[in-house]
Amino acid sequence: MRAAASVENAWRRFTQPTSNVINEEDRRHSSLIASMLLILLLLTTLVVVPGWLIAQPDYQAAPLISIVLIAYLVLAYAINRMGSFRMSGLLLVALLPLAVSLIIFTSNPSSSERVVTLNFMSVAVLISSLVLSYRGTWIMIVTTFVITLLLLVITKAPVTDAYAILVFNGIMSALIVTAGGIQKGYARRLLDNEEQFRSLFEQASDAVFLIDTETAQISANQRASELLGYTKQEIVNLAMADLVVADELEESLGIRSRLLAKERIPPYERTLRRKDGSIVTVELAVCLVYDNEGKPLQFQTIARDISERKRSELLTKAFLQDMKALQLMNLELTQIDDLPTLYRRMVELTHERLNIDRLALFLIDEERNELIGTCGIAPDGSVRDETYYREPITPDHWTHEIFNSPEHARFWTDVPVYDNGVEVGRGSKAASALWDGHKPIGYLVTDNLRHHQQPRAYQAELVSILGGTFGHLIRLKQTTARMLDNEERLNLIVAAAELGTWDWDLRAKKLTLNDQWTKIFGYTEQDLPGDGAFINRLIHPDDYEQVLQDFNMHLRGNTPMFATEHRVRIKSGAWRWVLNTGRVIVRDGQGNPLRISGIHLDVTQRKELEQKTIELHLEQERMQILSRFVQHASHEFRTPLATIQTGLYLLNKFTDAEKRLQKTAQIEDQIKRITRLVDRLLIMSRLDSGTALTLNRINLNQVLQEVARSYQPSIESSGVRVEVEVSHAPIYVHADLYLLQQAVGHVLENAIRYTGEGGRISAAARDEDKCAVIEITDTGMGIAPDVIPHIFERFYRQDHAHSTPGFGLGLPIAKSIVELHGGAISVESTPGKGSRFKLILPVNAGEV
């Protein structure tokens, strides 16, 4: 079996063109075989030619034929090894006629020798076809046939001999062409496959090894040479033991045996040794390549360098271990509330669990713009207090470089290492900002001064994570400490201010009240059900709707906070006033309130004081009003009373009946004026006392017409023209008929009084914007703009000399009546042109 395989391997190397040989070692062997064959052919020539000459002493062409035949063999083989088929064809086509001509013209002119010569030419063509292209073979056949025909004609060979020679050459040519075509097809396919394989072999991104199953000889591509540091020629001379580390060699040999047993081997990892002694981890995919007869030919191994992947896996594993340690550190640190203790444990745990040689923790004093030490590792490895350390942050300070870096961390190698600002050696150093999420609150600095240990590949990233974690935790603890301090202060303030606090969790429907609240309102914990509805039940019914409205507006986000004053029933049943303020402190993603907190401040004393103050102000105002009323009323009463008194005196003196009647009429006029004044005072008193209205469904058209008729005597005596305009459809309002007539009458009377003789007054009733409107317009003297704000004041008269009749009560009465019905009165006036008064009543006037 081994002998047959060796022969087969030698034949493959012998017949394969050197240019097609991929392996450098195979090229060397092929060149050696070519040289050996050339020497063998020369030796054969030296032995065969003399023997032929001895056996055929009369055959003169024998030596030349032998020499040419050997030369053809040597030339054909050499060209075949070089693969230069075009050059070989040109040489053979050129040499063949020359060789045949020399043989014929140097030999005896016997036909037998010439026949042998021509047959030699056929043999030469056959030999040449082995190395010529298909086209070259055709050229050789045609050339041979033409030469043969010419030689037969020149030598005048017998017809029988010529026929035999031509038939022989034709048969040989047919066989040669047929064999050449077949050879061409196989050769082309073989060459294409070999070229593709060679291209893939050399250009593969992975290292490829071909190991002969018999000789265990290794051939490799360029990538394999680069991977191992050997040249391809050096790899050929290596054995598997030279490449595979000793611990894995036996297993690798076992894999070869398993492949020969036709077992499929999945990809596996191996550690190979490079030329320089270093090792490289590869992933191998191996298979066994078979020849056409199914015999094992070679082991094909594809090796992929996975050193970076393995390094990444190791780094990832180490990184995950560090992150796990950091997580456990964080869990422990979160239990510490005391800040100095927290700083010390941060340094201790980082030194112990993350195996960081030295580190120091600094905080930033923003007011003084300097670094303040907290805790660190001394050069001897002990943990020390460094609160004494201060370092100003100058414009060129090293912290700016860290702050401006994207990760807020930096890593340096072979740099000076400092202790308390003094250089103590050189080494690697990493620093990171203590980042609270918004800004740096300090810095963490590490170095390898003590043991000069190799820094991690992710040293900067690790320190950056430490800085972020510690920064957030320190800020959280600082904030918590301030909150606890503020909470304690707040509790003192709440207790001193007697504030009751409440907190309502809307999701859990849970209400939490402080002790001060229960103290203020007298309830115990057993009295409180714990839900928000409990407080709602304590709110005074008259205040409940307003409180609920304000509360819901804040819950919807319409107000920044909830604030209202209302009455609350305490446990004794009494009512107390509270200032209830609160605000939503937690909302969900859609803005819905989840939690609201607030306070109850007892403002009962303030409300009682305010009520007493209001009552006092009201009393003072009533006294002022009463004083003004008495003053104005006494004035209004004094004039008619004086007139009556004078009239009575004169009445007793007059004896003339006509004069007595005249004085009696004047006295009656003054009595009527006093009566009108008393009536108006009574109406004002009724309006001030809040007497209920007697409401009825009234048609304003009728009211306006009746009032105009009642004032007809005054209209006729004043010489003005009054036009009354009513709508076609009734205008209904709910009102007190008597009071409404009084209001319209007073406005109309005022227009009559201040409109001169020949003037015009228009009075109209209509619907306007869902309101009932009575509009009275005159062309009288008008009202000055600075007077309009005072015309509705009691006893105010534009005629300060009181030359115009009236008491200054008509318009105030009209305004009070309209407002009592839920309406309003407005006035527009231009001095010298007239005035327009509008009495506006809601369609449901009186229902207020």
C-alpha positions in Angstrom: 0.0 0.0 0.0 2.7 2.5 1.0 4.8 1.6 -2.1 1.9 2.0 -4.5 1.1 5.4 -2.9 4.7 6.5 -3.2 4.7 5.5 -6.9 1.4 7.4 -7.5 2.7 10.4 -5.7 6.0 10.4 -7.7 4.0 10.0 -11.0 1.8 13.0 -10.0 4.8 15.1 -9.4 6.5 13.9 -12.6 3.5 14.7 -14.8 2.3 17.9 -13.2 3.7 21.1 -14.8 6.0 23.0 -12.4 4.0 26.2 -12.9 0.9 24.5 -11.6 2.5 23.4 -8.4 1.3 25.4 -5.4 3.5 24.2 -2.7 7.0 25.5 -2.6 8.3 22.2 -1.5 6.6 20.4 -4.4 8.1 22.9 -6.8 11.5 22.0 -5.5 10.8 18.3 -5.8 9.5 18.7 -9.4 12.6 20.6 -10.4 14.8 17.9 -8.9 12.8 15.2 -10.8 13.3 17.1 -14.1 17.0 17.3 -13.6 17.2 13.6 -12.7 15.2 12.7 -15.8 17.4 14.8 -18.1 20.5 13.1 -16.7 18.8 9.7 -17.2 17.9 10.5 -20.8 21.5 11.6 -21.6 22.8 8.4 -20.0 20.3 6.4 -22.0 21.4 8.1 -25.2 25.0 7.2 -24.4 24.0 3.5 -23.9 21.2 3.0 -26.5 22.9 4.8 -29.5 26.1 2.6 -29.5 24.0 -0.5 -29.1 21.8 0.5 -32.0 24.8 1.2 -34.1 26.3 -2.2 -33.3 23.0 -3.9 -34.1 22.5 -2.0 -37.3 25.9 -1.1 -38.6 24.6 -0.4 -42.1 21.9 1.9 -40.9 23.4 5.4 -41.2 20.4 7.3 -39.8 20.2 5.4 -36.5 22.6 7.7 -34.6 21.0 10.9 -35.7 17.5 9.5 -35.1 18.5 8.5 -31.6 20.0 11.8 -30.8 17.1 13.8 -32.2 14.6 11.6 -30.4 16.4 12.0 -27.1 16.6 15.8 -27.7 12.9 15.9 -28.4 12.1 14.1 -25.2 14.3 16.4 -23.2 13.0 19.5 -24.8 9.4 18.4 -24.5 9.8 17.5 -20.8 11.6 20.8 -20.0 8.9 22.8 -21.7 6.2 20.8 -20.0 7.8 21.6 -16.6 7.9 25.3 -17.4 4.4 25.4 -18.8 5.4 27.6 -21.7 3.3 25.8 -24.3 3.5 28.5 -27.0 7.3 28.6 -27.0 7.5 24.8 -27.0 5.2 24.7 -30.1 7.3 27.2 -32.0 10.5 25.3 -31.2 9.1 21.9 -32.2 7.5 23.1 -35.4 10.8 24.8 -36.4 13.1 21.8 -35.4 11.0 19.0 -36.8 11.5 19.7 -40.6 15.1 20.5 -40.0 15.7 17.2 -38.1 13.8 15.2 -40.7 15.7 16.8 -43.6 19.0 16.2 -42.0 18.2 12.6 -41.4 17.0 12.0 -44.9 19.9 13.7 -46.6 22.5 12.2 -44.4 21.2 8.6 -44.6 21.4 6.1 -47.4 18.9 6.6 -50.2 17.3 3.3 -49.4 13.6 3.4 -49.1 13.6 1.4 -45.8 15.7 4.0 -44.1 13.6 6.8 -45.4 10.4 5.0 -44.3 11.9 4.7 -40.8 12.8 8.4 -40.9 9.3 9.4 -41.8 7.9 7.1 -39.1 10.2 8.8 -36.7 8.6 12.1 -37.7 5.2 10.7 -36.7 6.6 9.6 -33.4 8.1 13.1 -32.9 4.7 14.6 -33.6 3.1 12.3 -31.1 5.7 13.3 -28.5 5.2 17.0 -29.3 1.4 16.8 -28.9 1.9 16.1 -25.3 3.1 19.6 -24.7 1.6 21.6 -27.6 -1.6 23.4 -27.5 -4.5 22.0 -29.5 -3.8 24.5 -32.3 -0.1 23.7 -32.2 -0.8 20.0 -32.6 -2.8 20.7 -35.7 0.0 22.8 -37.1 2.5 20.0 -36.4 0.2 17.4 -38.1 -0.3 19.5 -41.2 3.4 20.3 -41.4 4.3 16.6 -41.0 1.9 15.5 -43.7 3.2 18.2 -46.1 6.8 17.3 -45.4 6.0 13.6 -45.8 4.3 14.2 -49.1 7.2 16.3 -50.4 9.8 13.8 -49.3 7.8 11.0 -51.0 7.7 13.0 -54.2 11.3 14.1 -54.1 12.6 10.6 -53.3 10.2 9.1 -55.9 9.1 6.4 -53.4 7.1 3.5 -54.7 3.4 3.9 -54.6 2.8 1.1 -52.3 5.4 2.5 -49.8 4.0 6.0 -50.2 0.4 4.7 -49.6 1.5 2.8 -46.5 3.3 5.8 -45.1 0.4 8.2 -45.8 -2.1 5.8 -44.3 0.1 5.3 -41.2 0.6 9.1 -40.8 -3.2 9.7 -41.3 -4.1 7.1 -38.6 -1.5 8.6 -36.3 -2.7 12.1 -36.9 -6.3 11.1 -36.2 -5.4 9.5 -33.0 -3.2 12.4 -32.0 -6.0 15.0 -32.7 -8.6 13.0 -30.8 -6.3 12.5 -27.9 -5.3 16.1 -28.0 -9.0 17.3 -27.9 -9.7 15.1 -24.9 -6.5 16.2 -23.3 -7.3 19.9 -24.0 -10.7 19.6 -22.3 -9.3 17.9 -19.2 -6.4 20.2 -19.1 -8.6 23.3 -19.2 -10.8 22.1 -16.5 -7.9 21.0 -14.4 -6.1 24.3 -14.9 -9.1 26.3 -14.0 -9.7 24.4 -10.8 -6.0 24.6 -10.0 -6.0 28.4 -10.6 -9.1 28.8 -8.4 -7.7 26.7 -5.7 -4.4 28.5 -5.8 -6.1 31.9 -5.7 -8.3 30.9 -2.7 -5.4 29.3 -1.0 -3.1 32.3 -1.2 -5.8 35.0 -0.8 -7.6 33.4 2.1 -7.9 35.7 5.2 -7.4 32.7 7.4 -4.3 30.6 7.7 -4.5 27.4 5.6 -2.3 24.3 6.2 -2.1 21.3 3.9 -0.6 18.2 5.6 0.3 15.2 3.5 -1.2 12.0 4.9 1.8 10.0 4.1 4.8 12.2 4.6 3.2 14.6 7.1 4.8 17.4 5.2 3.2 20.8 5.8 2.5 23.4 3.2 0.9 26.7 4.0 -0.5 29.9 2.5 0.8 33.5 3.0 -1.6 34.2 5.9 -0.2 31.2 7.8 3.3 32.5 7.2 2.3 35.9 8.6 0.5 34.3 11.6 3.4 32.1 12.7 6.3 34.3 11.6 7.9 31.6 9.5 8.4 31.7 5.7 6.5 29.2 3.7 9.7 27.3 2.9 10.5 27.2 6.7 7.0 25.8 7.4 7.6 22.9 5.0 10.5 21.7 7.1 8.5 21.9 10.3 6.7 19.1 12.1 3.4 19.4 14.0 5.4 19.2 17.2 7.2 22.4 16.3 3.9 24.3 16.0 1.5 22.9 18.6 2.4 23.4 22.3 3.4 20.3 24.1 0.2 20.1 26.3 -2.0 19.9 23.2 0.2 17.8 20.9 -1.2 14.4 21.9 -4.8 15.5 21.4 -3.9 17.0 18.0 -2.4 13.6 16.9 -5.5 11.9 18.1 -7.7 14.2 15.9 -5.7 13.1 12.9 -6.5 9.5 13.7 -10.2 10.3 14.2 -10.2 12.1 10.8 -8.7 9.0 9.1 -11.4 7.0 10.8 -13.8 9.3 8.9 -15.1 11.0 12.0 -16.4 14.6 11.6 -14.5 17.0 13.9 -16.2 20.3 14.9 -14.1 23.4 15.1 -11.8 23.5 18.2 -9.2 25.8 19.7 -5.5 25.3 19.7 -2.5 27.2 21.0 0.3 27.5 18.4 3.9 28.6 19.0 5.3 31.3 16.8 8.8 31.5 15.5 9.7 34.1 18.1 8.5 31.8 20.9 5.3 33.6 21.6 2.0 31.8 21.4 -1.2 32.5 19.5 -4.6 31.1 20.1 -6.4 29.9 17.0 -9.7 28.2 16.1 -9.1 25.2 13.8 -11.5 23.7 11.3 -10.0 20.5 9.9 -11.1 18.0 7.3 -9.6 15.1 5.3 -9.3 15.6 1.5 -9.7 12.5 -0.7 -8.6 11.8 -4.3 -10.8 10.6 -7.1 -10.5 7.0 -5.9 -11.5 7.9 -2.4 -8.1 7.5 -0.9 -6.9 10.0 1.8 -4.8 12.6 0.2 -4.1 15.4 2.7 -5.3 17.1 5.9 -6.7 20.5 5.3 -6.6 22.8 8.3 -8.0 26.4 8.4 -6.8 28.4 11.3 -8.4 31.6 12.5 -6.5 33.9 14.9 -8.8 34.4 17.9 -6.2 35.9 20.2 -8.1 39.2 20.2 -11.4 37.4 20.9 -9.8 35.4 23.7 -8.3 38.6 25.1 -11.7 40.3 24.9 -13.3 37.4 26.6 -10.7 37.5 29.4 -11.2 41.3 29.6 -14.9 40.9 29.6 -14.7 38.3 32.3 -12.4 40.5 34.4 -14.6 43.5 33.7 -17.7 41.7 34.8 -16.0 40.6 38.0 -15.0 44.2 38.7 -18.6 45.3 38.0 -19.9 42.7 40.4 -17.5 43.8 43.0 -18.5 47.4 42.4 -22.2 46.5 42.7 -21.5 44.8 46.1 -19.5 47.8 47.1 -22.4 50.1 46.2 -24.9 48.0 48.2 -22.7 48.3 51.2 -22.0 52.0 50.7 -25.6 52.9 50.4 -26.2 51.8 54.0 -23.8 54.4 55.3 -25.3 57.8 56.1 -22.4 59.5 57.8 -20.4 61.3 55.1 -16.8 61.0 56.6 -17.4 57.3 57.1 -18.7 57.0 53.6 -15.6 58.6 52.1 -13.3 56.2 54.1 -15.2 53.1 53.1 -15.1 54.1 49.5 -11.3 54.3 49.6 -11.0 51.1 51.6 -13.4 49.0 49.5 -11.9 50.2 46.2 -8.4 49.3 47.4 -9.4 45.9 48.7 -11.9 44.6 46.3 -10.8 46.2 43.0 -7.1 45.8 43.8 -6.3 49.4 43.0 -2.8 50.2 44.4 -3.4 53.8 45.7 -6.3 56.2 45.5 -7.4 59.5 47.0 -10.9 61.1 47.1 -11.2 64.9 46.7 -14.2 67.2 46.9 -14.6 70.6 45.4 -15.2 73.7 47.5 -17.0 75.9 45.1 -16.9 79.0 47.2 -13.1 78.8 47.6 -12.5 77.1 44.2 -10.2 74.5 45.7 -9.9 70.7 46.2 -10.5 69.4 49.7 -9.0 66.1 50.7 -11.2 63.5 52.4 -9.4 60.1 52.6 -6.7 58.2 50.7 -4.0 55.5 50.6 -0.6 56.4 51.9 2.6 55.2 50.2 2.9 52.4 52.8 -0.6 51.1 51.9 -2.5 52.4 55.0 -5.7 54.3 54.8 -5.3 57.8 56.1 -7.4 60.9 56.8 -6.6 63.6 54.3 -9.1 66.3 55.3 -6.2 68.6 56.0 -5.3 68.8 52.3 -6.1 71.8 50.3 -5.2 72.5 46.6 -6.3 75.6 44.7 -7.9 75.0 41.3 -5.8 77.3 39.0 -6.7 78.0 35.4 -4.1 75.4 34.3 -5.0 72.9 36.9 -5.0 69.2 35.9 -8.7 68.8 36.8 -9.7 70.9 33.7 -8.2 68.2 31.4 -10.4 65.6 33.1 -13.5 67.8 33.1 -13.1 68.6 29.3 -12.6 64.9 28.3 -15.7 63.2 26.9 -15.7 60.5 29.6 -14.7 62.9 32.4 -11.7 60.6 33.0 -8.1 60.3 31.9 -5.3 57.7 32.0 -1.6 58.4 31.9 1.5 56.1 31.8 5.0 56.7 33.0 4.1 60.0 34.6 5.2 61.6 37.9 3.2 60.3 40.9 2.5 62.6 43.8 1.7 62.3 47.5 0.4 65.4 49.2 1.6 67.5 46.2 5.1 66.1 46.4 6.5 63.9 43.6 7.4 60.5 45.0 8.0 58.4 41.9 6.7 57.5 38.4 4.1 55.1 37.3 0.7 55.0 35.7 -2.2 57.1 36.9 -5.9 57.4 36.3 -8.3 60.1 37.4 -12.0 60.7 37.1 -14.5 63.4 38.0 -17.0 62.5 40.8 -19.9 63.3 38.5 -23.4 63.7 40.1 -25.1 63.8 36.7 -24.9 67.5 36.2 -21.5 68.6 37.3 -18.3 67.4 39.1 -18.4 67.6 42.8 -14.9 66.2 43.3 -12.2 63.9 41.8 -11.0 60.4 42.3 -7.2 59.8 41.6 -5.5 56.4 41.4 -1.9 55.3 40.7 0.3 52.1 40.9 3.1 53.6 43.0 3.5 50.8 45.5 3.6 47.6 43.4 3.8 49.0 39.8 1.2 46.5 38.8 0.1 46.4 35.1 -3.0 48.6 34.7 -6.1 47.0 33.3 -6.8 47.5 29.6 -10.0 49.3 30.8 -8.4 51.2 33.7 -9.7 54.6 32.5 -13.2 53.2 32.0 -13.2 51.5 35.4 -12.1 54.7 37.1 -14.8 56.7 35.1 -17.5 54.3 36.4 -16.1 54.6 39.9 -16.3 58.4 39.6 -19.8 58.3 38.3 -21.0 55.9 40.9 -19.3 57.6 43.8 -20.4 61.0 42.6 -24.0 60.1 42.5 -23.9 58.4 45.8 -22.1 61.3 47.6 -24.5 63.8 46.1 -27.4 61.5 47.2 -26.0 61.3 50.8 -25.3 65.0 50.9 -28.8 65.8 49.7 -30.3 63.3 52.2 -28.3 64.8 55.0 -29.6 68.3 54.1 -33.1 67.0 53.7 -33.0 65.4 57.2 -31.6 68.6 58.6 -34.3 70.6 56.8 -37.0 68.1 57.9 -36.0 68.5 61.5 -36.1 72.3 61.2 -39.4 72.1 59.4 -40.8 69.9 62.1 -39.8 72.5 64.7 -41.4 75.3 62.6 -44.5 73.2 62.1 -44.8 72.5 65.8 -44.1 76.1 66.7 -46.6 77.4 64.1 -49.2 74.8 65.1 -49.5 73.6 61.5 -51.4 70.5 60.7 -49.8 68.6 57.8 -51.6 66.2 55.5 -50.4 63.9 52.7 -52.8 62.1 50.4 -51.7 59.2 48.3 -54.4 59.1 45.6 -53.4 55.7 44.2 -53.5 54.0 47.6 -56.3 56.3 48.8 -54.4 56.8 52.0 -54.4 60.0 54.0 -51.6 60.7 56.5 -51.9 63.4 59.1 -49.3 64.6 61.6 -49.7 64.8 65.4 -50.2 68.5 65.3 -53.3 68.1 63.0 -55.0 65.8 65.5 -54.1 68.1 68.3 -55.6 71.1 66.5 -58.9 69.4 65.6 -59.2 67.1 68.6 -59.3 63.8 66.8 -57.4 60.7 67.8 -56.0 58.0 65.5 -58.9 55.8 66.1 -61.3 58.6 64.9 -59.4 58.8 61.5 -60.4 56.2 58.8 -57.3 57.1 56.8 -59.0 58.0 53.5 -59.3 61.5 52.0 -63.1 61.4 52.1 -62.8 61.8 55.9 -61.6 65.4 55.6 -64.2 66.2 52.9 -66.9 65.3 55.5 -65.5 67.8 57.9 -65.8 70.8 55.5 -68.7 73.2 56.2 -71.5 72.6 53.7 -71.5 76.3 52.6 -67.8 76.1 51.8 -67.7 72.6 50.3 -68.4 73.5 46.6 -65.8 76.3 46.5 -63.2 74.0 48.2 -63.9 71.2 45.8 -63.7 73.5 42.8 -60.3 75.0 43.8 -59.0 71.5 44.6 -60.0 70.0 41.3 -58.6 73.0 39.3 -55.2 72.3 40.9 -55.5 68.6 40.3 -56.0 69.3 36.6 -52.9 71.5 36.6 -54.7 74.8 36.1 -53.2 76.4 39.2 -49.6 76.1 40.6 -51.0 75.3 44.1 -54.2 74.8 46.0 -55.1 77.4 48.6 -58.4 78.3 50.2 -59.9 79.2 53.5 -62.9 77.3 54.8 -64.5 76.0 58.0 -63.8 72.6 59.5 -65.8 70.8 62.1 -63.7 69.8 65.1 -64.4 66.8 67.3 -66.4 68.9 69.8 -68.8 69.9 66.9 -67.7 73.5 66.7 -66.5 75.1 63.5 -63.0 76.4 63.1 -61.6 78.3 60.1 -58.4 76.9 58.5 -56.1 78.0 55.7 -55.9 74.9 53.6 -52.9 74.9 51.1 -51.4 72.0 49.1 -49.7 71.0 46.0 -49.4 67.9 43.8 -45.9 66.5 44.3 -46.1 63.4 42.1 -47.7 63.0 38.7 -47.6 60.1 36.2 -46.4 60.3 32.6 -49.8 61.5 31.5 -49.9 64.3 34.1 -52.4 62.6 36.3 -51.9 63.4 40.0 -50.7 60.6 42.2 -49.8 62.3 45.5 -50.7 65.7 47.0 -49.4 67.2 50.3 -50.4 70.3 52.2 -51.0 72.0 55.5 -53.9 73.2 57.6 -53.3 76.4 59.5 -55.9 77.3 62.2 -57.0 80.9 61.3 -60.1 81.0 63.5 -58.8 83.9 65.6 -57.8 85.9 62.5 -61.2 85.3 60.9 -63.0 86.3 64.1 -60.8 89.4 64.2 -61.5 90.1 60.5 -65.2 89.6 61.2 -65.1 92.0 64.1 -63.1 94.5 62.0 -65.6 94.2 59.2 -68.5 94.7 61.6 -66.7 97.7 63.1 -66.1 99.1 59.6 -69.7 98.5 58.7 -70.8 100.2 61.9 -68.5 103.1 61.2 -69.8 103.3 57.6 -73.4 103.1 58.9 -72.7 105.9 61.3 -71.1 107.9 58.5 -74.0 107.2 56.2 -76.5 108.0 59.0 -74.6 111.2 59.7 -74.6 112.2 56.0 -78.2 111.2 55.8 -79.2 113.3 58.7 -77.2 116.1 57.4 -78.7 115.9 53.9 -82.2 115.0 55.1 -82.2 117.9 57.6 -81.3 120.2 54.7 -83.9 118.8 52.5 -86.5 118.9 55.3 -85.5 122.4 56.5 -86.3 124.2 53.3 -89.9 123.0 52.9 -90.5 123.3 56.6 -89.2 126.9 56.6 -91.5 127.6 53.7 -94.5 126.0 55.6 -93.6 127.9 58.7 -93.4 131.2 56.8 -96.6 130.5 54.9 -98.5 129.7 58.2 -97.3 132.9 59.7 -98.4 134.9 56.7 -101.6 133.0 56.4 -102.5 134.2 59.9 -101.7 137.8 58.9 -103.5 137.8 55.5 -107.2 138.7 55.5 -107.5 138.6 51.8 -109.1 135.3 50.8 -107.1 135.1 47.5 -103.7 135.5 49.2 -104.7 133.0 51.8 -105.6 130.5 49.1 -102.2 131.2 47.4 -100.3 130.6 50.6 -102.3 127.5 51.3 -101.3 126.1 47.9 -97.6 126.8 48.6 -97.9 125.0 51.9 -99.5 122.0 50.2 -96.7 121.9 47.6 -94.1 121.8 50.3 -96.1 119.1 52.2 -96.1 117.1 48.9 -92.4 117.6 48.5 -91.8 116.3 52.1 -94.0 113.4 51.4 -92.0 112.5 48.2 -88.8 112.8 50.2 -90.2 110.5 53.0 -91.3 108.0 50.3 -87.9 107.9 48.8 -86.2 107.6 52.2 -88.5 104.7 53.0 -87.6 103.1 49.7 -83.8 103.6 50.4 -84.4 102.1 53.9 -86.1 99.1 52.4 -83.4 98.5 49.9 -80.7 98.9 52.6 -82.5 96.4 54.9 -82.5 93.7 52.3 -86.2 93.2 52.2 -87.2 90.3 50.0 -88.6 91.1 46.5 -92.1 90.4 45.5 -91.4 88.8 42.1 -93.9 88.5 39.3 -93.8 87.9 35.6 -93.9 91.4 34.2 -94.0 92.7 30.7 -91.5 95.6 30.4 -93.5 97.2 27.6 -96.4 97.7 30.0 -94.1 99.0 32.7 -92.6 101.6 30.4 -96.0 102.7 29.1 -97.6 103.0 32.6 -94.6 105.0 34.0 -94.8 107.4 31.0 -98.5 107.9 31.7 -97.9 108.6 35.4 -95.4 111.3 34.6 -97.6 112.9 31.9 -98.5 116.0 34.1 -94.8 116.7 34.7 -94.0 116.1 31.0 -96.7 118.6 29.9 -95.6 121.2 32.5 -92.0 121.0 31.5 -92.7 121.5 27.8 -90.6 118.5 26.7 -91.7 115.9 24.2 -91.6 112.2 25.3 -91.6 109.4 22.8 -92.3 105.8 24.1 -91.2 102.9 21.8 -92.0 99.3 22.8 -91.3 96.1 21.0 -93.9 94.2 19.1 -93.4 91.1 21.2 -93.8 91.2 25.0 -90.6 91.4 27.0 -91.0 89.4 30.2 -88.9 89.5 33.3 -89.4 88.3 36.9 -89.3 91.4 39.0 -90.9 93.4 41.8 -93.4 95.6 39.9 -93.5 98.4 42.4 -89.7 98.7 42.7 -89.1 98.3 38.9 -91.7 101.1 38.3 -89.9 103.3 40.8 -86.5 102.7 39.1 -87.8 103.5 35.6 -89.8 106.5 37.0 -86.7 108.0 38.7 -84.6 107.8 35.6 -87.4 109.3 33.5 -88.0 112.0 36.1 -84.3 112.9 36.0 -84.4 113.2 32.2 -87.5 115.5 32.4 -85.8 117.6 35.1 -82.6 118.3 33.2 -84.1 118.6 29.7 -85.1 122.2 28.8 -88.4 123.3 27.3 -88.7 122.1 23.7 -86.3 119.2 24.3 -87.0 115.6 23.4 -87.0 112.4 25.5 -87.2 108.9 24.0 -87.9 105.8 26.1 -87.6 102.3 24.6 -87.9 98.7 25.7 -86.2 95.9 23.8 -84.3 92.5 23.9 -80.6 92.8 23.7 -78.1 89.9 24.1 -80.5 87.7 26.1 -81.2 90.7 28.4 -84.2 93.0 28.8 -83.2 96.7 28.3 -85.0 99.9 29.0 -83.2 102.8 27.4 -84.1 106.5 28.2 -82.4 109.2 26.0 -82.7 112.9 26.4 -81.4 116.1 24.7 -80.8 117.9 27.9 -77.8 119.6 29.4 -75.7 116.5 29.6 -73.3 115.4 32.3 -69.6 116.3 32.6 -67.2 113.3 32.5 -65.9 114.0 36.0 -69.4 114.1 37.4 -70.6 110.8 36.0 -68.9 108.7 38.7 -70.8 110.6 41.4 -74.4 110.8 40.0 -75.3 107.5 41.7 -74.2 108.7 45.1 -77.0 109.5 47.6 -77.9 113.2 47.9 -75.4 114.1 45.2 -76.7 116.8 42.9 -75.0 118.3 39.8 -76.7 121.6 40.7 -74.8 122.5 43.8 -76.9 125.6 44.3 -80.0 123.3 44.5 -81.8 125.6 42.0 -83.2 122.6 40.2 -85.9 120.6 42.0 -84.9 117.2 43.4 -83.3 115.4 46.4 -80.3 113.6 44.8 -81.9 110.2 45.6 -83.6 109.2 42.4 -80.6 107.8 40.5 -79.1 106.0 43.6 -82.5 104.4 44.2 -82.8 103.3 40.5 -79.3 101.8 40.6 -80.0 99.9 43.8 -83.3 98.5 42.5 -81.7 97.3 39.2 -78.7 95.7 40.9 -81.1 94.1 43.4 -82.7 92.4 40.4 -79.3 91.2 39.2 -79.0 93.8 36.5 -76.9 96.9 35.9 -77.4 100.6 34.9 -75.1 102.5 32.6 -74.9 106.1 31.4 -73.4 107.8 28.4 -73.5 111.6 28.2 -72.1 114.5 26.2 -72.3 117.9 27.9 -74.7 120.2 25.9 -76.1 117.3 23.9 -77.8 115.0 26.3 -77.6 111.7 28.1 -78.5 108.0 27.6 -79.4 105.7 30.5 -79.7 102.0 30.1 -81.4 99.7 32.6 -80.3 96.2 31.8 -82.1 93.3 33.4 -81.5 89.6 33.0 -84.5 87.7 31.5 -84.7 85.9 34.9 -84.5 89.3 36.7 -85.1 88.9 40.4 -84.0 85.3 40.6 -80.7 86.1 42.2 
